[in-house]
Amino acid sequence: MNPNLARLYDYPFTRLRALLNGSSPAGDNAISLSVGEPQHPPPGFVLEALTGALDGLQRYPATQGSEPLRDAIANWLCRRYQLPGSAVDPASQVLPVQGTREALFAAAQFIVAGQSSSNNNSIANNNALVAMPSPFYQIYEGAAFMAGAQPLYLPCTSANGFKPDLNAVTEAQWKRCQLFYICNPSNPTGTVYDSSFYAQLLSLADRYDFIVASDECYSEIYLDEDKPTPGLLQVCSALGRDKYERCLVFNSLSKRSNLAGLRSGFVVGDANLITAFLRYRTYHGSAMPLHHQAASIVAWQDEEHVIKNRARYRDKILRSSEVLGDRLEFELPAGGFCLWANCGGDDEQFALALYREKGVTVLPGSYLARDTNGENPASGYLRLALVQPLEQCLEAAIRICDYIDAKA
């Protein structure tokens, strides 16, 4: 058995279930704000396209995806990030994937270089580093472990605006870095990375020869309608990096279009990396079913449902924040649908007591980070995923206030 499996931590929701095991929520109307699973209805026209393409079930889909799907993705990228019409080549720079979770994991498997043993078998390269913000989406860490690398956790705290301090990484660490995961907007903090951050990261990637993997799955959920979240391709274009050297961007329809179960996403970027990724995935066996591709095409071609979806999240964020007031310490998230709130104490015990006494489930922030220099940068924080209908989000906020007020 692969010994790297023993390096994997329990997933945050596994830990949450263990925490709550044996406890019963107060009342009959429990509300979960723990899992970031969109609850808004998927677009009807996408469902029609899905069911209308079931005649493709008897055919094997190509790992590279269909040309119409790659065209739809490339066109969306150019519209969304105001890129020239030929800025993204559908044939060489776009790769549809079965949701970005598997793609983000797989990226490390083909990027991280192993060491050759005497019998020409690849073995783990324990000298390799995969950098990531902390707190983080746990797939980044698991991908690093299973690729035989060491995660390099970069603490994101209120003191540094919840962004990794790139200047705090030593030259020795940069020399060992082979892959850098970044999430924009951030899950869980809601932080949005601007062009200057990306530009500095790209300069470092050039100097030390590592790959930048930009996870942009929350890109279409942002608070200010006039300030869309910038993306890595957009920054590359402004810098004249038309070939997107050392860059991979990941996005999906899960959050944008409430299609988490469709498992439809894409990777786009450096053509040499996409070629290598396609080669890996051909053996990996992950090809998007044809009816999923048909549904994805029409989803990427429409923006009206995305605007309405974003407005729903904006309403929930603003109104829930108004109810919570100053009971929890948080900033309005620039992107994403989560509140990253400091509870002022033990986040595990807060989550457990809130569940028992008020029937509201939230995720302890410390589950999403790792100790660095003896401190967990997410300790004392809670992630509140505002995915439920507005009425339930507001009710959850009221219950949180009642719980805090009762303790005061």
PyMOL commands that set and color helices and strands:
alter all, ss='L'
color gray80, all
select helices_A, chain A and resi 3-7+12-20+44-51+54-58+67-80+100-111+138-146+158-160+166-168+171-176+195-208+232-238+260-262+271-284+290-300+304-324+347-358+365-368+390-407
alter helices_A, ss='H'
color red, helices_A
select strands_A, chain A and resi 31-32+94-97+115-116+122-123+129-134+150-155+177-183+211-215+247-252+265-269+338-342+360-361+363-364+381-385
alter strands_A, ss='S'
color yellow, strands_A
deselect
rebuild
show_as cartoon
